[in-house]
Amino acid sequence: IDAQNNLYVANTLNSIIKKITPEGIISDIGTGIFFPRGLDADQNGVVYVTDSGNNAVKKIHPDGTTTT
């Protein structure tokens, strides 16, 4: 959960990160993530994802861009 109370869920088998707002709006975030296993969000809205399929840690920025 980030500072704005958004919940993030790693859907490993579908290689998707879900963002769920306090209002219940669900969206997919991030690109190029393959078998995400865990995640964490910082106070600035950046989500860090362990990308097991790519053996990397991905950073999903608030604007939606994804970096390794």
Gaussian input, Z-matrix of N, CA and C with variables (Angstrom, degrees):
# hf/3-21g

backbone

0 1
 N
 C     1     B1
 C     2     B2     1     A1
 N     3     B3     2     A2     1     D1
 C     4     B4     3     A3     2     D2
 C     5     B5     4     A4     3     D3
 N     6     B6     5     A5     4     D4
 C     7     B7     6     A6     5     D5
 C     8     B8     7     A7     6     D6
 N     9     B9     8     A8     7     D7
 C    10    B10     9     A9     8     D8
 C    11    B11    10    A10     9     D9
 N    12    B12    11    A11    10    D10
 C    13    B13    12    A12    11    D11
 C    14    B14    13    A13    12    D12
 N    15    B15    14    A14    13    D13
 C    16    B16    15    A15    14    D14
 C    17    B17    16    A16    15    D15
 N    18    B18    17    A17    16    D16
 C    19    B19    18    A18    17    D17
 C    20    B20    19    A19    18    D18
 N    21    B21    20    A20    19    D19
 C    22    B22    21    A21    20    D20
 C    23    B23    22    A22    21    D21
 N    24    B24    23    A23    22    D22
 C    25    B25    24    A24    23    D23
 C    26    B26    25    A25    24    D24
 N    27    B27    26    A26    25    D25
 C    28    B28    27    A27    26    D26
 C    29    B29    28    A28    27    D27
 N    30    B30    29    A29    28    D28
 C    31    B31    30    A30    29    D29
 C    32    B32    31    A31    30    D30
 N    33    B33    32    A32    31    D31
 C    34    B34    33    A33    32    D32
 C    35    B35    34    A34    33    D33
 N    36    B36    35    A35    34    D34
 C    37    B37    36    A36    35    D35
 C    38    B38    37    A37    36    D36
 N    39    B39    38    A38    37    D37
 C    40    B40    39    A39    38    D38
 C    41    B41    40    A40    39    D39
 N    42    B42    41    A41    40    D40
 C    43    B43    42    A42    41    D41
 C    44    B44    43    A43    42    D42
 N    45    B45    44    A44    43    D43
 C    46    B46    45    A45    44    D44
 C    47    B47    46    A46    45    D45
 N    48    B48    47    A47    46    D46
 C    49    B49    48    A48    47    D47
 C    50    B50    49    A49    48    D48
 N    51    B51    50    A50    49    D49
 C    52    B52    51    A51    50    D50
 C    53    B53    52    A52    51    D51
 N    54    B54    53    A53    52    D52
 C    55    B55    54    A54    53    D53
 C    56    B56    55    A55    54    D54
 N    57    B57    56    A56    55    D55
 C    58    B58    57    A57    56    D56
 C    59    B59    58    A58    57    D57
 N    60    B60    59    A59    58    D58
 C    61    B61    60    A60    59    D59
 C    62    B62    61    A61    60    D60
 N    63    B63    62    A62    61    D61
 C    64    B64    63    A63    62    D62
 C    65    B65    64    A64    63    D63
 N    66    B66    65    A65    64    D64
 C    67    B67    66    A66    65    D65
 C    68    B68    67    A67    66    D66
 N    69    B69    68    A68    67    D67
 C    70    B70    69    A69    68    D68
 C    71    B71    70    A70    69    D69
 N    72    B72    71    A71    70    D70
 C    73    B73    72    A72    71    D71
 C    74    B74    73    A73    72    D72
 N    75    B75    74    A74    73    D73
 C    76    B76    75    A75    74    D74
 C    77    B77    76    A76    75    D75
 N    78    B78    77    A77    76    D76
 C    79    B79    78    A78    77    D77
 C    80    B80    79    A79    78    D78
 N    81    B81    80    A80    79    D79
 C    82    B82    81    A81    80    D80
 C    83    B83    82    A82    81    D81
 N    84    B84    83    A83    82    D82
 C    85    B85    84    A84    83    D83
 C    86    B86    85    A85    84    D84
 N    87    B87    86    A86    85    D85
 C    88    B88    87    A87    86    D86
 C    89    B89    88    A88    87    D87
 N    90    B90    89    A89    88    D88
 C    91    B91    90    A90    89    D89
 C    92    B92    91    A91    90    D90
 N    93    B93    92    A92    91    D91
 C    94    B94    93    A93    92    D92
 C    95    B95    94    A94    93    D93
 N    96    B96    95    A95    94    D94
 C    97    B97    96    A96    95    D95
 C    98    B98    97    A97    96    D96
 N    99    B99    98    A98    97    D97
 C   100   B100    99    A99    98    D98
 C   101   B101   100   A100    99    D99
 N   102   B102   101   A101   100   D100
 C   103   B103   102   A102   101   D101
 C   104   B104   103   A103   102   D102
 N   105   B105   104   A104   103   D103
 C   106   B106   105   A105   104   D104
 C   107   B107   106   A106   105   D105
 N   108   B108   107   A107   106   D106
 C   109   B109   108   A108   107   D107
 C   110   B110   109   A109   108   D108
 N   111   B111   110   A110   109   D109
 C   112   B112   111   A111   110   D110
 C   113   B113   112   A112   111   D111
 N   114   B114   113   A113   112   D112
 C   115   B115   114   A114   113   D113
 C   116   B116   115   A115   114   D114
 N   117   B117   116   A116   115   D115
 C   118   B118   117   A117   116   D116
 C   119   B119   118   A118   117   D117
 N   120   B120   119   A119   118   D118
 C   121   B121   120   A120   119   D119
 C   122   B122   121   A121   120   D120
 N   123   B123   122   A122   121   D121
 C   124   B124   123   A123   122   D122
 C   125   B125   124   A124   123   D123
 N   126   B126   125   A125   124   D124
 C   127   B127   126   A126   125   D125
 C   128   B128   127   A127   126   D126
 N   129   B129   128   A128   127   D127
 C   130   B130   129   A129   128   D128
 C   131   B131   130   A130   129   D129
 N   132   B132   131   A131   130   D130
 C   133   B133   132   A132   131   D131
 C   134   B134   133   A133   132   D132
 N   135   B135   134   A134   133   D133
 C   136   B136   135   A135   134   D134
 C   137   B137   136   A136   135   D135
 N   138   B138   137   A137   136   D136
 C   139   B139   138   A138   137   D137
 C   140   B140   139   A139   138   D138
 N   141   B141   140   A140   139   D139
 C   142   B142   141   A141   140   D140
 C   143   B143   142   A142   141   D141
 N   144   B144   143   A143   142   D142
 C   145   B145   144   A144   143   D143
 C   146   B146   145   A145   144   D144
 N   147   B147   146   A146   145   D145
 C   148   B148   147   A147   146   D146
 C   149   B149   148   A148   147   D147
 N   150   B150   149   A149   148   D148
 C   151   B151   150   A150   149   D149
 C   152   B152   151   A151   150   D150
 N   153   B153   152   A152   151   D151
 C   154   B154   153   A153   152   D152
 C   155   B155   154   A154   153   D153
 N   156   B156   155   A155   154   D154
 C   157   B157   156   A156   155   D155
 C   158   B158   157   A157   156   D156
 N   159   B159   158   A158   157   D157
 C   160   B160   159   A159   158   D158
 C   161   B161   160   A160   159   D159
 N   162   B162   161   A161   160   D160
 C   163   B163   162   A162   161   D161
 C   164   B164   163   A163   162   D162
 N   165   B165   164   A164   163   D163
 C   166   B166   165   A165   164   D164
 C   167   B167   166   A166   165   D165
 N   168   B168   167   A167   166   D166
 C   169   B169   168   A168   167   D167
 C   170   B170   169   A169   168   D168
 N   171   B171   170   A170   169   D169
 C   172   B172   171   A171   170   D170
 C   173   B173   172   A172   171   D171
 N   174   B174   173   A173   172   D172
 C   175   B175   174   A174   173   D173
 C   176   B176   175   A175   174   D174
 N   177   B177   176   A176   175   D175
 C   178   B178   177   A177   176   D176
 C   179   B179   178   A178   177   D177
 N   180   B180   179   A179   178   D178
 C   181   B181   180   A180   179   D179
 C   182   B182   181   A181   180   D180
 N   183   B183   182   A182   181   D181
 C   184   B184   183   A183   182   D182
 C   185   B185   184   A184   183   D183
 N   186   B186   185   A185   184   D184
 C   187   B187   186   A186   185   D185
 C   188   B188   187   A187   186   D186
 N   189   B189   188   A188   187   D187
 C   190   B190   189   A189   188   D188
 C   191   B191   190   A190   189   D189
 N   192   B192   191   A191   190   D190
 C   193   B193   192   A192   191   D191
 C   194   B194   193   A193   192   D192
 N   195   B195   194   A194   193   D193
 C   196   B196   195   A195   194   D194
 C   197   B197   196   A196   195   D195
 N   198   B198   197   A197   196   D196
 C   199   B199   198   A198   197   D197
 C   200   B200   199   A199   198   D198
 N   201   B201   200   A200   199   D199
 C   202   B202   201   A201   200   D200
 C   203   B203   202   A202   201   D201

   B1=1.4620
   B2=1.5228
   B3=1.3381
   B4=1.4604
   B5=1.5275
   B6=1.3236
   B7=1.4645
   B8=1.5299
   B9=1.3311
   B10=1.4709
   B11=1.5229
   B12=1.3402
   B13=1.4695
   B14=1.5179
   B15=1.3408
   B16=1.4574
   B17=1.5262
   B18=1.3214
   B19=1.4551
   B20=1.5198
   B21=1.3227
   B22=1.4631
   B23=1.5112
   B24=1.3450
   B25=1.4540
   B26=1.5237
   B27=1.3467
   B28=1.4575
   B29=1.5261
   B30=1.3186
   B31=1.4580
   B32=1.5290
   B33=1.3232
   B34=1.4586
   B35=1.5200
   B36=1.3070
   B37=1.4625
   B38=1.5201
   B39=1.3321
   B40=1.4608
   B41=1.5214
   B42=1.3448
   B43=1.4707
   B44=1.5249
   B45=1.3320
   B46=1.4635
   B47=1.5299
   B48=1.3312
   B49=1.4542
   B50=1.5194
   B51=1.3196
   B52=1.4602
   B53=1.5273
   B54=1.3170
   B55=1.4573
   B56=1.5155
   B57=1.3410
   B58=1.4558
   B59=1.5294
   B60=1.3206
   B61=1.4598
   B62=1.5246
   B63=1.3358
   B64=1.4664
   B65=1.5370
   B66=1.3317
   B67=1.4692
   B68=1.5196
   B69=1.3400
   B70=1.4578
   B71=1.5119
   B72=1.3177
   B73=1.4646
   B74=1.5275
   B75=1.3319
   B76=1.4649
   B77=1.5170
   B78=1.3426
   B79=1.4580
   B80=1.5265
   B81=1.3338
   B82=1.4559
   B83=1.5220
   B84=1.3424
   B85=1.4575
   B86=1.5190
   B87=1.3326
   B88=1.4602
   B89=1.5071
   B90=1.3349
   B91=1.4591
   B92=1.5214
   B93=1.3142
   B94=1.4532
   B95=1.5092
   B96=1.3165
   B97=1.4619
   B98=1.5252
   B99=1.3462
   B100=1.4530
   B101=1.5240
   B102=1.3078
   B103=1.4621
   B104=1.5291
   B105=1.3375
   B106=1.4682
   B107=1.5253
   B108=1.3299
   B109=1.4677
   B110=1.5235
   B111=1.3081
   B112=1.4553
   B113=1.5110
   B114=1.3333
   B115=1.4534
   B116=1.5164
   B117=1.3186
   B118=1.4591
   B119=1.5166
   B120=1.3138
   B121=1.4629
   B122=1.5154
   B123=1.3417
   B124=1.4624
   B125=1.5228
   B126=1.3132
   B127=1.4711
   B128=1.5299
   B129=1.3430
   B130=1.4666
   B131=1.5256
   B132=1.3267
   B133=1.4548
   B134=1.5133
   B135=1.3343
   B136=1.4624
   B137=1.5232
   B138=1.3458
   B139=1.4587
   B140=1.5279
   B141=1.3287
   B142=1.4593
   B143=1.5211
   B144=1.3527
   B145=1.4556
   B146=1.5241
   B147=1.3333
   B148=1.4607
   B149=1.5226
   B150=1.3174
   B151=1.4602
   B152=1.5270
   B153=1.3384
   B154=1.4585
   B155=1.5294
   B156=1.3095
   B157=1.4623
   B158=1.5145
   B159=1.3213
   B160=1.4614
   B161=1.5296
   B162=1.3412
   B163=1.4711
   B164=1.5195
   B165=1.3249
   B166=1.4648
   B167=1.5209
   B168=1.3149
   B169=1.4516
   B170=1.5185
   B171=1.3129
   B172=1.4603
   B173=1.5205
   B174=1.3250
   B175=1.4563
   B176=1.5259
   B177=1.3349
   B178=1.4635
   B179=1.5222
   B180=1.3204
   B181=1.4601
   B182=1.5262
   B183=1.3449
   B184=1.4693
   B185=1.5379
   B186=1.3467
   B187=1.4695
   B188=1.5193
   B189=1.3598
   B190=1.4570
   B191=1.5137
   B192=1.3261
   B193=1.4577
   B194=1.5215
   B195=1.3188
   B196=1.4592
   B197=1.5217
   B198=1.3265
   B199=1.4573
   B200=1.5291
   B201=1.3315
   B202=1.4587
   B203=1.5163
   A1=107.82
   A2=116.25
   A3=119.90
   A4=111.27
   A5=116.25
   A6=121.81
   A7=112.98
   A8=117.68
   A9=121.83
   A10=111.72
   A11=116.72
   A12=124.02
   A13=114.19
   A14=117.60
   A15=121.14
   A16=107.68
   A17=116.25
   A18=122.46
   A19=108.40
   A20=117.35
   A21=122.62
   A22=108.96
   A23=116.34
   A24=122.29
   A25=108.69
   A26=116.46
   A27=121.29
   A28=108.27
   A29=117.05
   A30=122.71
   A31=106.41
   A32=115.90
   A33=122.03
   A34=113.41
   A35=118.15
   A36=120.88
   A37=113.47
   A38=117.86
   A39=121.18
   A40=112.58
   A41=117.31
   A42=123.05
   A43=112.16
   A44=115.87
   A45=122.17
   A46=109.11
   A47=115.90
   A48=121.72
   A49=106.85
   A50=116.92
   A51=122.77
   A52=109.70
   A53=115.61
   A54=122.27
   A55=106.91
   A56=116.25
   A57=121.51
   A58=107.61
   A59=116.35
   A60=121.23
   A61=110.04
   A62=117.43
   A63=119.81
   A64=112.79
   A65=116.34
   A66=120.95
   A67=112.59
   A68=117.09
   A69=120.82
   A70=114.87
   A71=118.68
   A72=121.59
   A73=108.47
   A74=116.37
   A75=122.52
   A76=109.39
   A77=116.27
   A78=120.53
   A79=109.37
   A80=115.91
   A81=122.22
   A82=107.99
   A83=117.03
   A84=120.24
   A85=109.27
   A86=115.88
   A87=121.46
   A88=112.50
   A89=115.32
   A90=121.72
   A91=109.14
   A92=116.38
   A93=121.39
   A94=115.24
   A95=116.94
   A96=121.11
   A97=108.31
   A98=116.35
   A99=122.06
   A100=109.41
   A101=117.24
   A102=124.88
   A103=112.61
   A104=117.26
   A105=119.74
   A106=110.16
   A107=115.88
   A108=120.38
   A109=112.58
   A110=118.00
   A111=120.88
   A112=109.32
   A113=115.62
   A114=118.70
   A115=110.81
   A116=114.02
   A117=121.59
   A118=107.41
   A119=117.07
   A120=122.27
   A121=109.07
   A122=116.48
   A123=118.80
   A124=110.37
   A125=116.50
   A126=121.99
   A127=112.65
   A128=117.61
   A129=121.16
   A130=112.72
   A131=117.42
   A132=120.61
   A133=114.21
   A134=118.15
   A135=122.17
   A136=108.07
   A137=116.05
   A138=121.41
   A139=107.91
   A140=116.28
   A141=122.86
   A142=107.93
   A143=116.63
   A144=121.69
   A145=110.10
   A146=116.66
   A147=119.29
   A148=106.97
   A149=115.00
   A150=123.96
   A151=107.99
   A152=116.90
   A153=120.61
   A154=113.15
   A155=117.18
   A156=120.16
   A157=113.25
   A158=117.21
   A159=122.03
   A160=111.97
   A161=117.10
   A162=121.59
   A163=111.25
   A164=115.97
   A165=120.62
   A166=110.45
   A167=114.77
   A168=121.83
   A169=106.59
   A170=117.23
   A171=122.52
   A172=109.50
   A173=114.80
   A174=122.54
   A175=106.83
   A176=116.61
   A177=121.23
   A178=106.90
   A179=115.34
   A180=121.77
   A181=110.11
   A182=118.34
   A183=121.36
   A184=113.42
   A185=117.77
   A186=119.71
   A187=112.73
   A188=117.28
   A189=121.47
   A190=114.72
   A191=118.76
   A192=119.79
   A193=110.15
   A194=115.22
   A195=121.90
   A196=109.03
   A197=116.84
   A198=121.57
   A199=108.74
   A200=114.98
   A201=121.09
   A202=109.64
   D1=132.91
   D2=179.99
   D3=-93.65
   D4=-175.84
   D5=-176.75
   D6=-63.54
   D7=-22.35
   D8=179.16
   D9=-95.32
   D10=11.43
   D11=179.99
   D12=66.35
   D13=24.23
   D14=171.71
   D15=-79.43
   D16=138.49
   D17=178.40
   D18=-100.85
   D19=137.07
   D20=178.26
   D21=-116.81
   D22=137.13
   D23=-177.91
   D24=-129.03
   D25=128.64
   D26=174.99
   D27=-88.52
   D28=112.27
   D29=176.69
   D30=-94.97
   D31=89.28
   D32=-170.83
   D33=-59.28
   D34=-52.52
   D35=-173.74
   D36=-65.73
   D37=-25.93
   D38=178.88
   D39=-101.27
   D40=2.20
   D41=177.92
   D42=53.52
   D43=47.42
   D44=-177.52
   D45=-132.80
   D46=144.08
   D47=169.50
   D48=-106.78
   D49=125.08
   D50=178.72
   D51=-100.21
   D52=137.70
   D53=173.05
   D54=-113.07
   D55=127.56
   D56=179.89
   D57=-121.24
   D58=117.44
   D59=-178.17
   D60=-79.60
   D61=164.42
   D62=176.86
   D63=-58.83
   D64=-24.01
   D65=178.44
   D66=-82.75
   D67=-5.17
   D68=179.00
   D69=93.01
   D70=9.08
   D71=178.67
   D72=-79.33
   D73=126.84
   D74=-177.29
   D75=-109.70
   D76=131.39
   D77=177.27
   D78=-142.36
   D79=159.17
   D80=175.37
   D81=-93.98
   D82=138.41
   D83=178.16
   D84=-129.38
   D85=157.76
   D86=176.62
   D87=83.32
   D88=156.72
   D89=177.82
   D90=-137.94
   D91=155.12
   D92=175.47
   D93=69.47
   D94=22.04
   D95=-179.82
   D96=-99.06
   D97=130.15
   D98=-175.31
   D99=-125.15
   D100=112.12
   D101=-177.37
   D102=59.68
   D103=63.73
   D104=176.47
   D105=-65.74
   D106=139.46
   D107=-177.41
   D108=-111.36
   D109=-38.62
   D110=-177.39
   D111=-150.55
   D112=165.44
   D113=179.99
   D114=-156.97
   D115=165.05
   D116=176.78
   D117=-151.96
   D118=151.00
   D119=178.72
   D120=-120.81
   D121=141.59
   D122=177.10
   D123=-98.22
   D124=-179.00
   D125=-175.73
   D126=-70.84
   D127=-13.62
   D128=-179.03
   D129=-97.68
   D130=6.08
   D131=178.96
   D132=85.84
   D133=12.39
   D134=175.89
   D135=-87.91
   D136=133.52
   D137=-179.92
   D138=-111.00
   D139=127.92
   D140=177.68
   D141=-103.68
   D142=131.92
   D143=-174.86
   D144=-127.23
   D145=132.30
   D146=170.71
   D147=-82.59
   D148=116.44
   D149=-175.52
   D150=-102.32
   D151=90.05
   D152=-173.34
   D153=-68.58
   D154=-30.02
   D155=-179.89
   D156=-70.33
   D157=-26.78
   D158=178.87
   D159=-108.54
   D160=5.07
   D161=-177.92
   D162=49.22
   D163=52.35
   D164=-175.38
   D165=-147.88
   D166=167.94
   D167=169.58
   D168=-111.13
   D169=125.26
   D170=-179.14
   D171=-103.91
   D172=149.34
   D173=179.08
   D174=-120.38
   D175=117.76
   D176=178.39
   D177=-101.50
   D178=115.77
   D179=-177.32
   D180=-82.34
   D181=158.12
   D182=-179.39
   D183=-56.17
   D184=-27.77
   D185=179.36
   D186=-81.15
   D187=0.37
   D188=176.59
   D189=97.93
   D190=-11.73
   D191=179.00
   D192=-71.66
   D193=149.98
   D194=-179.07
   D195=-121.37
   D196=129.97
   D197=176.56
   D198=-125.27
   D199=159.86
   D200=179.62
   D201=-101.62

